[in-house]
Amino acid sequence: MNMTSAAKEMPANIMLDKWADIGFTWSGSVPVSIFHRLSEQVSVDAVQEALQVQTTLQKSEGILWLAFEVMGQLVVPCQRCLDPMMVNVSGDYRLAILADEMQIDAIQGAEYVLMDELGSGRMLPIKDLLEDELLLALPLSPRHDECDMPIDMVDDEEEEVQENPFAALAALKGKLN
């Protein structure tokens, strides 16, 4: 099935029983606001452009693969100056949807989700899985390469000179000799 339309929203879930064998494709423009956890990480004052997303579910050599092709940027706050900065999240994200752990060797170290973790409804939460991938694409501590935030490296207070606790012992030793 191919669902391509800017008017249609990205489905939150798809039924694995229906789409696993015939494949599923959806593409369109996705507003960042539909991702609740991701919305908490981006700059609230900045205008967030919609992401262009193509989602594909297909079976290859007995393994079910979910792929996201994303084009776009997110505006996040710089951790130094708190000014907005752009983070490119464009890329290809790919997950294996595995029936059991016996299939792990067949995916050669690729990222995966076990069907048991999806619950009993056999619904594949493609929107949540895309949000997970986008959150992982964000830097842990986003900072501008050339941040204008002045850093005060000099401590204004003078350090107090601490007395050496052994100075008194040295003075006593000198008196004994």
LOTORGU-262772 format. One record per residue (C-alpha): residue in three letters; y, x, z negated. Coordinates in steps of 0.1 Angstrom, whole numbers, plus 2048, in hexadecimal, padded with zeros to 3 digits. Each point is the difference from the previous one (the first is absolute). Layout:
% LOTORGU-262772
alaYXZ/...
END
This chain:
% LOTORGU-262772
met800800800/asn82380C807/met81C7F17EC/thr82080F80E/ser8217EF7F9/ala81F8087ED/ala8017DB7F5/lys7DF8027EF/glu7FF8117DE/met7E781B7F8/pro7E27EE7F0/ala7FA8097DC/asn7DA7FE804/ile7E67FE81B/met7DC7F37FC/leu7E781D805/asp7E47E8809/lys8157F381D/trp81181F80D/ala7E881D7F8/asp7EB7FD81F/ile81A7F581A/gly81D8157F3/phe8237F67F7/thr82280C80C/trp8237F67F4/ser821810808/gly8247F77F8/ser81E8077EB/val7FA8007DA/pro81E7FD7E8/val7FD8187E2/ser8087E27E9/ile7DD7F2804/phe7F281E7ED/his8087F97DB/arg7F58227F2/leu81081381C/ser8217ED7FC/glu80280E7DD/gln80082480E/val81B7FC81B/ser8257FF7FC/val80B7DD7F7/asp82480480E/ala7F580F821/val7F77EC81F/gln7DB804806/glu7F67FE825/ala7E07EE807/leu7E1815807/gln7EE7FD821/val7DB7FD7F9/gln7E07FD814/thr7E17F77ED/thr7DD80480E/leu7DE7F87F1/gln7E280C814/lys7DD80B7FB/ser7F682280D/glu7DD80F7FC/gly7F77E77E5/ile8208077EC/leu81C7E77FD/trp822811804/leu8237F27F7/ala81C812811/phe8267FD7FC/glu81880F818/val8227FF7F0/met82280980D/gly81F8007EA/gln81380E7E3/leu8067F57DC/val8208067ED/val7F980E7DD/pro81680E7E5/cys8038267FD/gln7F380A7DE/arg81D8197FC/cys81F7EE80B/leu7F37DC802/asp8107FC823/pro7EA7EF81A/met7EA816817/met7E97F881D/val7DB8077FD/asn7EC7FE821/val7DF7EC7FA/ser7F6800824/gly7DC809806/asp7DD7F5805/tyr7ED7F57E1/arg7DB7FA801/leu7E77F27E7/ala7DB7FB802/ile7F47DF7F1/leu7DE8087F2/ala7E47E97F7/asp7F28197E6/glu8028247F4/met7E3809817/gln81980081D/ile81881A7F1/asp7EF81D811/ala8057F0822/ile8268007FE/gln8048257FC/gly8198007E3/ala8167E480E/glu8127E87E8/tyr7EB7E17F8/val7FE7DF7ED/leu7DF7F17F4/met7FA7DC809/asp7F57FA7DC/glu8248087F4/leu80E7E5817/gly7F07E37EC/ser7E87E5808/gly8157EE81B/arg7FA81C819/met8257FF808/leu81082080B/pro8238037F1/ile81081281D/lys8247FB7F4/asp7F780F7DE/leu7ED81D810/leu81E808816/glu8177FF7E2/asp7E98197EE/glu80281781E/leu8267FE802/leu8038077DA/leu7EA81E804/ala81680C81D/leu81F8017EA/pro8088227EF/leu7FA8007DB/ser82380C7F9/pro8167FA81F/arg81D818802/his81980981B/asp7FA82380F/glu8258087FB/cys8097EA7E2/asp8268007F7/met7F87FB7DB/pro81181C7ED/ile7E88107E8/asp81080F7E1/met7EC81F7F9/val81680E7E3/asp7FC7F27DD/asp8237F97F2/glu7F68077DC/glu7FC8237F5/glu7DE8087F3/glu7FF8097DB/val7F28237FA/gln7E27FB7EA/glu7F981A7E6/asn7E0814803/pro7EA7F57E3/phe7F38237FD/ala8228107FC/ala7FF7FB7DB/leu7DE8117FF/ala80D81D814/ala81D8047E7/leu7E88007E3/lys7EA81A811/gly81E816805/lys8087FE7DA/leu7DC8097F6/asn800820815/
END
